[in-house]
């Protein structure tokens, strides 16, 4: 695993390779790193566990080439990461019609609210077809802890519906995971 030299939370995010489609796995590793302040050794162990899990199920080639879809991400978070590494994994907008950008943005801000031991894995479409990790949200930008070196998503270029020339980053609320190692967070949209 390669690491970016840009320190954000004190620990740089791990970077995926230029030709693989493992952003989903790296988002899990980077989110767990934020939640638990994991060492390089613990991150390597999680990576190894993820690769072994995919290999045993004959999914490694598929995920290396095609990436991970939402349903598979949920299974991996439950079966491999589980309660031992991250106490709570929630999908507040699962089964809920897409909220408008303001509602979704405020919900993510409320969850992160400066509390230690929390991160968000965000599914993206549009300009990027990508899994990433949100480190912080301001009123104007999402600051990322990302495996592809994407550093920020300006709010003016985001949407929750469909991409346009100006709003090229489609945030996927139903494919957004709220992770924490502390008391369970149940927002108003929790299913």
Residue, then its C-alpha position, 0 to 999 in steps of 0.5 A: x500500500x502506498x501512502x500520500x505525503x499530505x498529512x490531514x488527520x496526522x495520518x496520511x490516507x493510503x493510496x490505491x494503485x493507478x490501474x486497479x478499482x479498489x477504491x471501495x477497499x481503500x475507503x474502508x481502510x481509510x475510514x477505519x484509520x480515521x475512526x480508530x487512529x489505526x497504525x500502519x500495521x493495523x491498516x495492513x492487517x485489515x487490507x490483508x483480511x479484506x484481500x483474503x476474504x475476496x480471494x476465498x470467495x473468488x471475488x478478487x479478480x472481479x473487484x480488482x477490475x470492476x470495483x465494489x457495488x453498494x450491496x457488496x460493500x455492505x457485506x464486506x463491512x459487516x463480515x470483515x470489518x465488523x464490530x471488532x474494528x468499527x462499533x457502528x456502521x449505519x446507512x441513514x438514507x437506506x430505503x429513503x428517497x433521495x434527499x435534496x443536497x441541503x438536507x443530505x449535507x446538513x445530515x453529514x455535518x451533524x454526524x461529523x460535528x467534530x466528534x472524534x472516532x467518526x467518518x463517512x464512506x461516500x459513494x460518488x457518481x458523475x465526474x468520479x465513479x468512486x468510493x471515498x472517505x469524508x474527513x470534514x464538511x464545511x458549509x462550502x466543501x467536503x474535505x476528503x481522506x481519499x485513496x485517489x488523492x481527491x482532496x475536496x468537493x466544492x458544494x457548488x459542484x455537488x448534487x444528489x440527483x443527476x450530473x450537469x455541467x456545473x454540478x458534476x459530483x453526484x453524491x449517493x445518499x443511499x450508498x453513504x455509510x456513517x462509521x463510528x467507534x462511539x455511541x450509536x448515532x441515529x439521525x432523523x433518517x435512520x431506517 
